[in-house]
Amino acid sequence: MVWQDLVIPIVNALFIFALIPQIYHGFKIKKKLMTIQTPMITFLGLYVLAVTFLTLNLYFSTVATLASATLWYILLLQTVIYR
């Protein structure tokens, strides 16, 4: 295991921790909170990074990045559904 496979998941865990209140708030008030470009570009980029990490055998990084990307996908769904 390389040190990067520990640092990347830790940073992603912090990103996930920061996104949870945003997602909860979106479900609570049922309003569009951001433009569609922000979550769309972010979740697509994170999924690309997850595949990249997988090809480098950085398995912890892959899982953590997939989790973060999925939360951004939820934000995208909120943006589309709550107009």
N, C-alpha and C positions, 0 to 999 in steps of 0.2 A: 504494500500500500504506500502510495506517495502522499506527501503532506498536503498537496492540493486537494486530495479526496477527503480531507478533513475540514479544510478551511472553507471550501465552496459550500458544503451542506450547512455549516454553521451560519454563514452569511445568508443563505437561503432561508434558514429557520428564522432569522431576524426579519427578513422580508415577509415571510408568512405571518409572523406575529404582528407585523405592522398592517397587513391587509385584512386580517380577521375583523377588526372593528369597522372598517370601511364596508365590508360585505354585510355585516350584521346591520349596520345603519341603513344600507340600501334596501335590505329586506324589510326593515322596520318602517321606513317612510314611503317606500314604493315610488320613488321618484328617480328620474335620470340624473346622475350626479357628475357625469363626465362625457366628453365627446367620444364618439365611437372609435376614433383613430387610436386613442391612448391604450385601451385594453386590447384592441385587435393586434396592433403592432407588437405590443409587449408579450402577449401570450404566444403569438407565432414565433417570435424571436427566442423565447424561452424553450419552446418545443424543439426548435433547431439546435439550441445549445444542449438540450438533454440528449438528443441523438448523437451529437458530437462527443459528449462526455461518455456515452455508451461505447462509441467506437474506440475511445482511449482507455477502456476498461476502468473508468472512474464510476463505479457502481453506486456509491453513496451520493455522489454528485448528481448522477442521473436521476435517482429517486427524489432527491430534494428539489431538483429543478423541475421535474414533472409535477410535484406537489405545488410549487409556486406558480407554474404555468396554468395549472388547473384552477387555482384561485383567480388568476387574471381572466380565465375563460368565464368563470362565474360572474365577474364584474362586467365582462362583455355581454353576457346574457341579460344582466340587470339593465345595462344601457339600452339594449334592443327592446326588452319587454316593457320597462317602465319609461314610457315617453311622456 
